[in-house]
Amino acid sequence: MYFLVICRDAHGSGPLRRLHLQAHLDYVESIMQRIAVAGPVADNGSDEKGEYRASCFIYRADSAAEARQLLLEDPYYCAGIYASYTVEAFKAVAGTWVGGRNW
């Protein structure tokens, strides 16, 4: 199953994001087989300055609890970068990474 996880950054967490970037990237690399797609959400719709306001993950997991655990072990989460997050079941039905259409 897939789970969409949206993590909203805490106000002023940009310096923490930069400080913990390498640990976060190392963690993502270590669980890459569990990630369908992941990336930051740019502030004001542009990442020209490298400023972000959220993160988006689509995890492959057997349950919402398992997807949540993947997030809880992320160094960004552990550092307090995320003020809030949601975990939602996600059905991938169309797009290049799902091989076209599934309906």
C-alpha positions as a printed Julia matrix, in Angstrom:
103×3 Matrix{Float64}:
  0.0    0.0     0.0
  1.0    3.61   -0.43
  0.69   6.35    2.18
  0.9   10.07    1.5
  2.66  11.91    4.3
  2.67  15.71    4.36
  4.87  17.33    7.0
  4.44  21.07    7.68
  7.54  22.84    8.96
  7.57  24.69   12.25
  7.9   28.46   11.9
 11.55  29.46   11.6
 12.83  25.92   11.13
 14.93  26.78    8.05
 18.25  26.79    9.97
 17.4   23.4    11.53
 16.5   22.05    8.09
 19.93  23.05    6.77
 21.73  21.75    9.87
 20.16  18.29    9.66
 20.03  17.99    5.86
 22.81  15.42    5.5
 21.42  13.17    8.25
 17.97  13.42    6.65
 19.35  12.54    3.2
 21.3    9.62    4.65
 18.11   8.34    6.29
 16.12   8.71    3.07
 18.82   6.76    1.24
 18.66   4.01    3.87
 14.9    3.51    3.35
 14.81   4.24   -0.39
 13.12   0.89   -1.12
 10.16   2.11    1.01
  9.8    5.46   -0.78
  7.81   5.88   -3.99
  8.53   9.62   -4.12
  9.75  12.25   -1.68
 10.78  15.88   -1.7
 10.51  19.3    -0.15
  7.67  21.72   -0.78
  9.06  25.1    -1.79
  8.13  28.28    0.02
  6.1   30.63   -2.21
  6.09  28.07   -5.01
  9.8   28.51   -5.78
 12.94  26.83   -4.52
 15.34  29.42   -5.97
 16.63  30.34   -2.49
 16.34  26.77   -1.17
 13.64  27.78    1.31
 11.04  25.15    2.04
  7.89  25.0     4.15
  6.99  21.32    4.12
  8.0   17.84    3.0
  6.02  15.29    1.01
  6.58  11.55    1.1
  4.76   8.68   -0.52
  5.81   5.62    1.44
  5.27   1.96    0.57
  4.1    0.35    3.81
  1.73  -2.32    5.07
 -0.16   0.07    7.35
 -0.52   3.71    8.36
  1.28   2.86   11.6
  4.25   1.52    9.65
  4.34   4.64    7.43
  4.16   6.83   10.54
  7.08   4.93   12.05
  9.16   5.63    8.94
  8.52   9.33    9.5
  9.17   9.21   13.25
 12.67   7.83   12.62
 13.57  10.63   10.17
 16.21  13.03   11.55
 14.09  15.98   10.41
 11.22  14.77   12.57
 13.55  14.02   15.49
 15.05  17.53   15.26
 11.61  19.16   15.61
 11.52  20.59   12.09
  7.95  19.45   11.5
  5.19  21.23   13.42
  2.53  18.82   12.13
  2.03  15.93    9.77
 -0.7   13.84    8.21
 -0.62  10.22    7.07
 -3.25   9.21    4.53
 -3.78   6.05    2.52
 -3.02   6.8    -1.12
 -4.07   4.89   -4.21
 -1.75   5.5    -7.15
 -3.89   5.17  -10.29
 -2.16   7.24  -12.98
  1.24   8.64  -13.8
  4.59   7.61  -15.14
  5.82   6.05  -11.87
  2.75   3.79  -11.67
  3.0    2.67  -15.28
  0.18   4.63  -16.88
 -3.43   4.19  -15.76
 -4.86   1.77  -13.19
 -8.58   2.4   -13.43
